Amino acid sequence: MSDATRVIGIQAPSPGVWDVDAAHTSVEFIGRHLVFTKVRGRFTGFSGTVTVAEDPNQSSVEVTVDVSTVSTGIADRDAHLKSADFFDVEKFPTITFQSTSIEWSGVRGRMTGDLTVRDVTNPLTLDMAFNGIVSDPWGGLRAAFSAGGEVDREAWGLVWNMPLEAGGVLVSKKIEIEIETELVQRK
């Protein structure tokens, strides 16, 4: 086994294509409401692939998110997020991410890529952690990763807001992204 297939005593995913297991993956975001309160949301419809290279730093990631699946647990808020004030689902039904560079150091890494929201593409960097690999009961191989970062939503044209009488705004500009993913090796 080469050094490229080991990550601090944990076997890294073998080279090849790995598919995102949507049933065991969460794509979530956190914004602030009224300056203080964290509001969480998630997308429940997405697909993606990770192409693991012999050298893990040469790997790549592609993800497509169905924006109509945004969910915060409040129907009125979800409808507002889908409207032209935010995601404008009618015109822009998907969000895409394509990695441009990946750098690993042990079980931690950083991935930079192009995030496209509302036909606006900007770079996004995510901190990553490799959580391990395991054989599943069905003869497959699965790998788990965590990733997270922060974006300024206004850079993608998501500029709707409302000033507060006491100062500040209704919705934060900075949005945290949290991803927990399980990948399945393609046979």
N, C-alpha and C positions, 0 to 999 in steps of 0.2 A: 504494500500500500504506500503510495507516494505521500509526501508532506502535504500536497495540495488536497488530499482526500481526508486529512485529519485536522481537527480543530480542537486544540488543547485536550487531547485524550478522548474527544467525542468524534465518532465517524461523521464526516460531512456528507451531504447528499452526493450521490454519484453523478457523474456527467450525464446529461440528457435533458429531456423536457419533463417538467413537473407541472401539474395542473392544480390550480387553486380549488380546494374542496370548500365550496360555498356553504355547505351545511355546518362546517366547523371553522368558519372564518368570520371575523367581525371587522367592519370598516366603520369607524365611529368618529364623530367630531364633537368638540366642546367649545361653546361660545359663552360669553358673559351677557346676562340680561340685567338691565338697570345697574350696570357697573359692577355689581358684586356677585350675583347668583350664577353659578355654572348651570348651563342648559346643555343636555346631551342629546345627540341625534345619531342616526345610523342610516346606512344604505343597506338594503337587504338583497338587492339584485346586482350581481357583478360576476365577472369572469376574469380569469387571468392565467398566464403561464410564466414560469420561470425556466429559463434555459441555463442549466448549470454547465459551466465550462470546466475543462481540466484544471485550469487555474481559476479558482473561485472569483478572483477580481475581474475576470473577463466574462462573468455571467451577465444575464440580462433579464429584465422583468417587463411584462406588458400587462396592463389591467384596463378593463372597460367597466364603468359603473353605469347602471340604469338609474338616472336621476329621479325618475318617477317613483322609485322605491324609498325615497327619503322618509324617515319616520322619527318623530320626536315624542310620540305618545299623545300628542294633542292634534286633533284633526284640523282645527283652524290654523294652527301654526304650520303644519305640514302643507296645507293649501297655499299659505302665504310664501313658503319657501319654494314651492313649485311655480309660483307666479312670475311675471316679468320683473317684479321688484328684486327677485333673487336669481334662482336658477333658470327661469323661463323655459320650462320643460317642453313647451310646445315647439319652440325654435331650436332648443339645444338639449336633445333627449339623453345624451351621454356625457360623461366625464372620462377622459383617458389619461393614462400615465404610461410613459415609455422611459425606461432607465437610460442614462447616458454614461454613468460611471458607478462602479461599486468598489469599495475599499474595505477589506476585512483585516482585523487584527485580533486573532483568537476567535472568541465567540461573539465579538462585537464588530459592528461595521457601520459604514455610512453609504447611503445610496442617493445619488442625485439623478434627476430625470426631468422630463418635460411633462408638466401637468397642464392639461387643456380643459378649461371650463368656459362655457359660453363662447367658444371659438377663440379664446384668448389663451395663449400658451406662455407659461413662465416656468423657470426652474423651481424645483422643489427638492430639498434635501431632507432625508429621513435618517434618524439614528436607528440601527437595527440590532437585534440580538438573535442568535441561533439558539433555539431551545432544545434541540435534539432530534433524533431520528429513531423510528421504531417500525418493526414489521407489524402489519395489521392482521386480524384473524382471517382475512380473505385472500391472503397470499401477496398482498401489496406492500409497498414501502411508503412510509409517510414521514415528512419532515415538518417541524414547527418553527415559526419565526415570529418575532414581535417587531413592530416598527412604529415610530412616532416622530412628530415634528410640529411645526407651527407655520401658519401662513397668514398673510395680510389679505383678507378676502377682497379688499378693494382693488388689488392688483389684477384681479380677474373680472372686474366690472361688477362685483357684488357690492354696490355702494349705498343701497337704501339704508336709511337710518332716521332717527328722530331725536332731536336735542331734548335734554331733560332740564326742567326749570331750575334744579339745584346744581346744574353742571353735568357734564358728561353726555353720553348718548345711550339710547335704548339698547343697542346691540354692539358688542365689541367688534373692533376691526380685526383683532388677532383671534384666530381660530386654531385650536389644538387638534391634531389628527392622531388617532390611536388605531393601530391595526394589529390584530392577532390572526395569524393565518396558519392553516394546515395544508400542506401540499401533498399530492399523490403522484408518485412516479408513473409516467406514462409507459405502458408496456409495448 
